[in-house]
Amino acid sequence: MPKQLAIHSEVLLLCERREIAQFVQAYMQHLQKQKVALPQSQFLIFRSMEQLSVLARRLPLIPGSERVRRIIVLADAGNNLEERRELLDMVRGSAYFSKIPYCAHFFFPGRLQGKRWRSGYLEDLLLEALRPETAESGEFINLYNVCQEYVDSVNNCRGQGNGLGNRSRHVLCAYLAATEKYAGASLDEAVAAGAFALEGERFACLRKCLEKLGE
């Protein structure tokens, strides 16, 4: 029989899909290696913003839900940010969420300089942070371009109306699969192996969001 879900942490990180959970967990481990104090957190995965409302109704019924004090929802901004923000606002206004002392959210790929959320996906951020596998920058650029061309070719073969919804996800997967170092690795394994440059301004907003959990 499947093990019954139970909440065992005061901090919940609700992630829209598995890749977001894998990356955030690996990124938190990266921060902890830098002596950033982060509390023990529990990850729960939902498949869409529409499903988040179902999860919000289910949470109070899960054993241990009364101990939760902090929640962060981590999701893709996608191409219709306003619609996603409205769905999130409805969830945050629900009976359970409204009683949580600290509730925040983060939309990937992050914020613009003017603090507005960017449209797009987690993989858009990760592609910007890709670290070349070798010291040959020309080799990296060539491989990256080939992967883009491959994904675009597949997209064209799928035909109009059946295209890939998150192009960046497929480009990233193609690039990692085409390397010697990261082929076959899950996203969290690729993060741990150094596939991405995790320092710098592009991750500052996410770092700040997670650091608040330890305050």
SVG drawing of the C-alpha trace seen along z (x, -y; Angstrom):
<svg xmlns="http://www.w3.org/2000/svg" viewBox="-12 -49 52 51">
<polyline fill="none" stroke="black" stroke-width="0.4" points="0.0,0.0 1.3,-3.5 2.5,-5.4 0.1,-8.0 1.2,-11.6 2.0,-13.5 3.5,-16.9 6.6,-16.8 8.0,-20.4 7.0,-23.9 8.1,-25.0 6.4,-23.9 7.8,-24.5 5.0,-23.9 6.6,-23.3 4.7,-23.3 6.6,-20.4 9.3,-17.9 12.1,-19.9 11.4,-23.0 11.5,-20.9 14.8,-19.2 16.4,-22.5 15.3,-24.4 16.4,-21.5 19.8,-21.4 20.1,-25.2 19.3,-25.2 22.1,-22.7 24.4,-25.0 23.4,-27.9 23.9,-25.7 27.5,-24.9 28.0,-28.7 26.9,-28.7 23.5,-30.2 21.1,-29.2 18.0,-27.5 15.4,-25.6 14.4,-22.0 11.8,-22.2 9.3,-19.7 8.6,-19.7 5.2,-19.0 4.7,-18.9 1.6,-20.0 1.2,-19.7 -0.4,-23.0 -1.7,-26.2 -5.2,-24.8 -4.2,-21.8 -2.7,-24.1 -6.3,-25.0 -7.0,-21.3 -3.9,-20.9 -4.9,-24.0 -8.2,-22.3 -6.5,-19.1 -3.7,-20.5 -5.8,-21.0 -6.8,-17.3 -3.2,-16.0 -1.8,-14.9 0.7,-17.5 -0.8,-20.4 -1.3,-22.4 2.4,-22.7 3.1,-24.7 4.2,-28.3 5.8,-29.2 4.9,-28.4 6.5,-29.4 4.8,-28.6 7.4,-28.1 6.0,-28.0 6.7,-29.0 5.5,-32.5 4.6,-30.9 3.1,-33.1 0.1,-34.3 1.4,-35.7 -1.7,-37.7 -3.9,-34.6 -1.4,-32.6 -1.2,-35.5 -5.0,-35.5 -5.1,-31.7 -2.4,-32.2 -4.2,-35.0 -7.3,-32.8 -5.3,-30.1 -3.6,-32.5 -7.0,-33.8 -8.3,-30.4 -9.1,-29.5 -5.9,-27.4 -3.4,-29.7 -4.8,-32.9 -3.9,-31.5 -0.2,-30.8 2.0,-33.5 4.3,-33.7 3.3,-32.9 5.3,-34.0 5.7,-33.0 8.4,-32.9 7.7,-32.8 10.6,-31.5 12.6,-32.7 12.6,-35.6 12.2,-39.3 13.2,-42.1 15.3,-44.9 12.1,-46.9 11.0,-44.2 8.3,-42.9 8.1,-39.2 9.5,-37.9 7.5,-35.7 8.9,-32.2 10.1,-29.1 12.7,-27.8 14.7,-26.5 15.0,-30.1 16.9,-31.0 19.1,-27.9 20.0,-28.3 21.2,-31.8 23.4,-30.3 24.8,-27.4 28.5,-26.8 30.5,-25.4 31.6,-21.8 35.1,-22.6 37.3,-25.6 36.6,-25.9 33.9,-28.5 33.5,-28.0 32.7,-24.3 30.1,-25.3 28.4,-27.8 28.4,-25.3 26.9,-22.5 24.3,-24.9 23.3,-26.1 23.0,-22.5 20.7,-21.7 18.5,-24.7 18.4,-23.8 17.4,-20.2 14.6,-21.3 13.3,-23.7 13.4,-20.9 11.4,-18.6 9.0,-21.5 8.4,-22.0 7.8,-18.3 5.1,-18.3 3.2,-20.8 1.2,-23.9 -1.0,-23.6 1.1,-20.7 4.3,-22.6 6.4,-22.3 5.0,-24.4 8.3,-25.0 11.0,-25.2 13.7,-26.0 13.1,-22.8 13.8,-20.8 16.9,-22.8 18.3,-22.3 17.6,-18.6 19.2,-18.2 22.3,-20.1 22.8,-18.1 22.3,-14.9 24.8,-15.9 27.6,-16.4 30.0,-13.8 29.7,-15.2 25.9,-15.6 24.4,-13.0 21.9,-10.9 21.9,-13.2 18.8,-14.4 18.5,-18.2 19.5,-18.1 22.5,-16.0 23.5,-18.4 23.3,-21.3 25.5,-19.5 28.0,-18.6 28.4,-22.3 26.4,-22.6 25.2,-26.1 26.8,-29.3 24.7,-29.8 26.3,-33.0 25.5,-36.4 22.6,-38.8 20.3,-36.4 19.8,-34.2 19.8,-37.1 15.9,-37.3 15.5,-33.5 18.3,-33.5 16.6,-36.4 13.2,-34.6 14.7,-31.4 16.8,-33.3 13.7,-34.7 12.8,-31.2 15.6,-31.3 14.8,-34.7"/>
</svg>
